[in-house]
Amino acid sequence: MKKTMFTALLFLFGIMAFGQQKENGTIYIAHPYIDVVMKTSRAYETQDWAALKKMYSDTARWWVSGLEKFIPIADAFKSWKSDFDFYNDIKQVQVGYPDFLHYKKENVMIVQSWWNWTGKSKKTGEELKVPMVIFDEFNSAGKIVNEYIYGDFSKMEK
């Protein structure tokens, strides 16, 4: 009996010792940086490039599935503008809700959001729908410094 109790206590202490939860930051459902991300989507859809530019740092970098490495934000703007050369009725429809993740270590601040990108091809008239997730990393001034997008854009005309 003592052996069983000892084993049970040893097991319990092991769980307590190794099962400790340690916080690495905080997740927010509402935050000003989420508002910034929502504004970037609206500015893109309305082709308000001046408003969009204000939300990114001058040294911001952008990456999307299919690119080998990050590109400067100025090159990303060229790519975004060209979307409207090939598609009409471009929309980014939010799916679910975004989260703001504030990691304590190194003060990393990221908004993750899920979208469906849609546009009607000017060439074929077909509508393309691309589900995607976007991660926007912010600096302490509230500007986007890195943006990375995961989605299958292989069917997009360019």
SEDO-907563 format. One record per atom (N, C-alpha, C, O): x, y, z. Coordinates in pm, whole numbers, padded with zeros to 5 digits, always signed. Each point is the difference from the previous one (the first is absolute). Layout:
<recs>
XYZ/...
</recs>
This chain:
<recs>
+00082-00119+00000/-00082+00119+00000/+00087+00126+00000/-00028+00096-00072/+00134-00098+00156/+00090+00115+00006/+00067+00022-00135/+00020+00113-00044/+00014-00224-00022/+00066+00010-00129/-00095+00064-00103/+00044+00082-00082/-00171-00118+00085/-00099+00055-00092/-00021+00149+00027/-00007+00080-00093/-00003-00043+00221/-00017+00140+00038/+00121+00082-00042/-00013+00111-00054/+00131-00166+00078/+00123+00070-00036/+00006+00021-00152/+00036+00109-00046/-00071-00212-00030/+00001+00010-00146/-00102+00103-00047/+00028+00079-00091/-00146-00079+00151/-00105+00095-00037/+00044+00143+00030/-00020+00090-00081/+00081-00069+00200/+00048+00133+00036/+00113+00045-00091/+00006+00116-00042/+00084-00207+00012/+00110+00031-00091/-00054+00039-00137/+00049+00095-00062/-00148-00167+00015/-00063+00030-00129/-00067+00137+00005/+00013+00079-00094/-00086-00050+00203/-00068+00127+00015/+00099+00116+00003/-00023+00102-00064/+00132-00116+00138/+00102+00105+00004/+00066+00019-00136/+00033+00113-00038/-00016-00220-00034/+00057+00009-00135/-00090+00080-00093/+00047+00084-00077/-00175-00110+00085/-00096+00075-00082/+00002+00147+00039/-00001+00088-00086/+00003-00061+00216/+00000+00138+00047/+00128+00072-00042/-00004+00117-00038/+00116-00184+00046/+00128+00063-00033/+00014+00028-00149/+00047+00106-00039/-00088-00202-00043/+00017+00016-00144/-00123+00055-00071/+00006+00032-00118/-00116-00022+00188/-00123+00048-00060/-00026+00148+00027/-00107+00051-00030/+00205+00017+00085/-00017+00141+00028/-00019+00077-00130/+00073-00021-00096/-00171+00108+00095/-00024+00082-00118/+00074+00131+00017/-00001+00061+00107/+00064-00019-00214/+00075+00124+00002/-00054+00090-00110/-00008-00041-00116/-00029+00160+00151/-00052+00094-00099/+00112+00053-00087/+00112+00023+00046/-00145-00004-00173/+00095+00056-00095/-00052+00129-00058/+00063+00059-00088/-00177-00014+00136/-00059+00122-00052/-00149+00000+00019/-00054-00077+00080/-00012+00164-00155/-00144+00017+00013/-00064+00004-00138/+00058+00053-00095/-00177-00110+00085/-00077+00004-00124/-00120+00091+00023/-00072-00014+00099/+00050+00108-00191/-00110+00094+00010/-00097-00019-00115/+00041-00026-00113/-00170+00038+00142/-00101-00006-00105/-00032+00140-00052/-00056+00014-00109/+00090+00088+00186/-00018+00139-00042/+00128+00075+00032/+00051-00007+00112/+00002+00080-00210/+00124+00075+00019/+00013+00100-00115/-00046-00028-00111/+00108+00144+00135/+00017+00099-00108/+00075-00055-00122/-00025+00045-00112/+00116-00140+00131/+00073-00054-00115/-00091-00088-00087/+00023-00013-00120/-00125-00046+00180/-00100-00073-00080/-00074+00100-00088/-00028-00028-00116/-00002+00145+00172/-00066+00105-00079/+00087+00042-00119/-00052+00025-00109/+00182-00018+00129/+00091+00035-00109/-00010-00103-00112/-00008+00036-00117/+00008-00163+00153/-00009-00107-00100/-00131+00010-00077/-00002-00018-00122/-00107+00047+00191/-00129+00015-00067/+00004+00118-00098/-00057-00007-00109/+00125+00114+00148/+00013+00116-00089/+00086-00032-00122/-00026+00051-00109/+00128-00135+00127/+00083-00036-00116/-00083-00074-00104/+00017+00021-00120/-00105-00107+00165/-00085-00074-00093/-00092+00094-00077/-00015-00012-00121/-00047+00105+00193/-00090+00096-00066/+00077+00088-00098/-00048+00029-00110/+00167+00015+00149/+00080+00086-00087/+00042-00074-00127/+00000+00057-00109/+00035-00185+00124/+00036-00082-00117/-00119-00012-00094/+00013+00022-00121/-00129-00056+00175/-00120-00018-00083/-00039+00127-00076/-00046-00007-00113/+00065+00122+00177/-00037+00128-00062/+00117+00065-00073/-00013+00110-00053/+00125-00179+00051/+00122+00048-00067/+00045+00135+00056/+00046+00087-00075/-00060-00070+00205/+00045+00122+00067/+00144-00021+00043/+00028-00027+00117/+00062+00039-00212/+00141-00033+00023/+00066+00095+00099/+00089-00041+00075/-00132+00167-00073/+00058+00096+00095/-00035-00039+00144/+00087+00003+00088/-00212-00040-00065/-00041-00043+00135/+00072-00129+00038/+00044-00017+00113/-00033-00074-00209/+00065-00129+00026/+00146+00020+00038/+00052-00066+00091/+00015+00155-00163/+00142+00024+00025/+00026+00048+00143/+00103-00031+00059/-00196+00108-00004/+00016+00055+00135/+00000-00108+00108/+00047+00024+00111/-00098-00142-00143/-00012-00106+00100/+00122-00091+00006/+00009-00086+00088/+00084+00105-00180/+00121-00082-00006/+00122+00087+00030/+00004+00117-00037/+00094-00175+00105/+00125+00073+00022/+00072+00011-00135/-00025-00078-00092/+00114+00175+00081/+00074+00020-00125/+00086-00121-00034/+00030-00025-00117/+00010-00050+00217/+00087-00116-00022/-00076-00132+00007/+00060-00107+00011/-00193+00114-00018/-00083-00121+00010/+00036-00099-00111/+00043+00037-00109/-00064-00164+00142/+00026-00108-00096/-00127-00083-00014/-00082-00007+00091/+00068-00057-00208/-00122-00075-00031/+00037-00133-00061/+00095-00011-00077/-00171-00091+00113/+00020-00134-00055/-00135-00064-00021/-00093+00019+00079/+00081-00095-00188/-00122-00075-00029/+00042-00138-00048/+00108-00016-00057/-00193-00083+00081/+00030-00136-00046/+00046+00003-00146/-00064+00061-00085/+00175-00127+00060/+00055-00004-00135/+00126+00084-00016/+00080-00025-00089/-00063+00124+00177/+00123+00080-00004/+00110-00073+00077/-00026-00066+00100/+00148+00079-00148/+00113-00063+00069/+00042+00079+00123/+00046-00058+00098/-00063+00190-00103/+00043+00084+00113/-00088+00124+00007/-00077+00029-00092/+00089+00043+00202/-00073+00125+00017/+00042+00099-00107/+00114-00001-00046/-00208+00089+00008/+00031+00109-00093/-00032+00132+00069/-00080+00003+00094/+00141+00107-00140/-00031+00131+00059/-00147+00036-00023/-00061-00043-00098/+00006+00121+00187/-00142+00036-00009/-00031+00075-00129/-00110-00012-00052/+00204+00089+00000/-00023+00071-00127/-00027-00098-00113/-00085+00026-00086/+00155-00139+00085/-00024-00103-00102/-00134-00068+00023/-00068-00039-00096/+00030+00024+00221/-00131-00059+00032/-00112+00088-00054/-00099-00049-00054/+00115+00180+00070/-00101+00094-00051/-00017-00017-00151/-00112+00003-00050/+00220-00020-00021/-00008-00021-00146/-00080-00127-00030/-00082-00001-00092/+00107-00103+00169/-00073-00126-00019/-00149+00018+00029/-00084-00049-00075/+00053+00118+00185/-00140+00022+00037/-00073+00081-00107/-00113-00030-00036/+00181+00135-00013/-00062+00084-00103/-00027-00082-00126/-00101+00021-00067/+00190-00113+00034/-00018-00080-00122/-00118-00097+00012/-00054-00044-00101/+00012+00011+00223/-00118-00084+00017/-00120+00061-00073/-00081-00072-00059/+00072+00204+00064/-00114+00070-00058/+00011+00012-00152/-00097+00036-00067/+00214-00066+00012/+00016-00006-00146/-00061-00128-00055/-00040-00005-00117/+00032-00098+00199/-00046-00131-00045/-00137-00041+00055/-00063-00091-00053/+00017+00159+00160/-00125-00039+00065/-00089+00120+00028/+00048+00110+00028/-00178-00133-00037/-00102+00095+00043/-00061-00050+00130/+00018-00116+00038/-00089+00205+00028/-00077-00037+00120/+00085-00073+00105/-00045-00097+00060/+00166+00145-00040/+00088-00063+00100/-00053+00029+00140/-00032+00114+00035/+00023-00220+00043/-00045+00011+00139/+00089-00087+00088/+00052-00103-00043/-00036+00146+00166/+00060-00082+00105/-00107-00013+00107/-00027+00094+00074/-00032-00212-00065/-00109-00024+00095/+00057-00070+00122/+00060-00107-00009/-00081+00169+00123/+00051-00055+00125/-00070-00131+00033/-00121-00013-00017/+00198-00083+00064/-00052-00129+00045/+00034-00012+00148/+00116+00014+00039/-00215-00038+00044/+00026-00008+00144/+00035+00138+00053/-00055+00101-00044/+00144-00099+00139/+00041+00127+00059/+00151+00000+00019/+00061-00104+00024/+00000+00223-00034/+00145+00009+00018/+00038-00001+00148/-00081+00029+00087/+00206-00064-00061/+00057+00005+00135/+00126+00084-00002/+00076-00002-00097/-00054+00075+00206/+00127+00069+00020/+00079-00082+00100/-00047-00025+00111/+00166-00016-00149/+00087-00080+00087/+00117+00088+00045/+00076+00050-00083/-00063-00033+00212/+00111+00078+00054/+00090-00095+00079/-00032-00042+00111/+00144+00009-00171/+00096-00090+00063/+00094+00081+00089/+00057+00100-00044/-00041-00144+00168/+00085+00071+00095/+00145+00003-00045/+00066+00104+00000/-00017-00222-00039/+00139-00009-00040/+00021+00083-00127/-00069-00021-00100/+00159+00113+00104/+00035+00089-00111/-00114+00092-00042/+00009+00064-00104/-00116-00056+00185/-00110+00093-00024/-00056-00011-00143/-00021+00102-00065/-00001-00224+00018/-00052-00023-00135/-00152+00020+00001/-00070-00054+00086/+00021+00133-00183/-00143+00032-00008/-00051-00036-00139/+00044+00057-00100/-00137-00152+00094/-00048-00052-00129/-00153-00007+00001/-00061-00042+00098/+00002+00083-00209/-00142-00024-00023/-00011-00112-00102/+00060+00006-00108/-00136-00109+00144/-00027-00108-00096/-00147+00010-00040/-00088+00014+00085/+00064-00021-00215/-00136+00013-00050/-00022-00094-00118/+00094-00034-00072/-00219-00006+00053/-00036-00096-00105/-00096+00067-00096/-00091+00072+00041/+00114-00095-00170/-00076+00068-00104/-00027-00093-00118/+00065-00103-00017/-00164+00142-00062/-00019-00055-00134/+00022+00114-00098/-00075+00098+00000/+00179-00110-00082/+00024+00097-00106/-00081-00045-00121/+00008-00116-00041/-00086+00208-00016/-00076-00034-00120/+00017+00110-00104/+00016+00117+00033/-00020-00157-00158/+00006+00093-00111/-00053-00067-00124/+00007-00122-00015/-00061+00204-00075/-00054-00051-00126/+00101+00030-00110/+00034+00116-00025/+00014-00220-00041/+00102+00012-00105/-00051+00087-00114/-00109-00023-00053/+00188+00124+00015/-00035+00084-00114/+00012-00079-00131/-00067+00031-00098/+00152-00131+00098/+00026-00079-00121/-00108-00107-00024/-00050-00013-00111/+00015-00062+00215/-00091-00114-00016/-00139+00024+00058/-00094-00072-00036/+00080+00170+00123/-00128+00024+00067/-00025-00092+00118/-00101+00013+00069/+00193-00105-00045/-00015-00093+00112/+00040+00066+00131/+00090+00085+00005/-00158-00126+00102/+00034+00052+00132/+00099-00094+00067/-00017-00122+00001/+00119+00181+00056/+00102-00075+00073/-00019+00027+00149/-00022+00114+00041/+00030-00219+00038/-00010+00013+00145/+00123-00066+00061/+00029-00116-00027/+00042+00192+00111/+00121-00051+00065/-00013+00017+00151/+00010+00113+00049/-00031-00221+00027/+00006+00010+00146/+00144+00028+00043/+00094-00057-00055/-00078+00147+00153/+00136+00035+00042/+00001+00040+00146/-00101+00039+00058/+00220-00050+00000/+00024+00051+00135/+00113+00101-00012/+00100-00023-00068/-00116+00135+00137/+00098+00108-00004/+00053+00023+00141/-00075+00006+00096/+00207+00007-00087/+00067+00036+00125/+00066+00136-00020/+00088+00014-00084/-00131+00085+00162/+00057+00134-00005/+00076+00026+00129/-00058-00002+00108/+00187+00026-00122/+00085+00027+00116/+00019+00151+00013/+00030+00068-00098/-00048-00017+00219/+00002+00144+00025/+00122+00043+00081/+00055-00078+00078/-00013+00203-00099/+00101+00060+00086/-00072+00079+00110/-00123+00008+00001/+00199+00051+00090/-00060+00071+00114/-00070+00129-00043/-00077+00057+00077/+00104-00010-00200/-00067+00120-00051/-00134-00033-00066/-00070+00089-00048/+00034-00218+00047/-00128-00040-00057/+00001-00017-00150/-00106-00002-00063/+00225-00011+00005/+00013-00021-00145/+00030-00147-00028/+00067-00067+00079/-00116+00018-00192/+00028-00137-00041/+00144-00006-00052/+00038+00078-00087/+00040-00171+00141/+00140-00014-00041/+00023-00126-00083/+00091-00004-00083/-00171-00097+00104/+00006-00124-00078/-00142-00048-00022/-00083+00002+00091/+00057-00046-00214/-00129-00060-00029/+00025-00127-00078/+00072+00001-00100/-00131-00111+00147/+00014-00125-00073/-00137-00062-00018/-00082-00003+00092/+00059-00048-00215/-00130-00050-00040/+00014-00143-00050/+00083-00030-00085/-00166-00056+00141/-00003-00140-00044/-00132-00025-00072/-00108+00023+00055/+00118-00072-00178/-00117-00034-00080/+00048-00057-00132/+00118+00014-00034/-00206-00077-00040/+00037-00056-00130/-00037+00099-00110/-00113+00003-00047/+00210+00078+00009/-00021+00103-00102/+00045-00048-00139/+00015+00082-00091/+00005-00211+00075/+00054-00054-00125/-00093+00019-00119/+00045-00001-00114/-00174+00020+00138/-00094+00017-00110/-00020+00146-00040/-00074+00030-00094/+00140+00062+00166/-00015+00142-00031/+00071+00033-00130/+00113-00043-00024/-00182+00120-00060/+00060+00049-00124/+00087+00121+00034/-00038+00083+00082/+00150-00075-00144/+00088+00118+00014/+00078+00017-00126/+00080+00092-00011/
</recs>
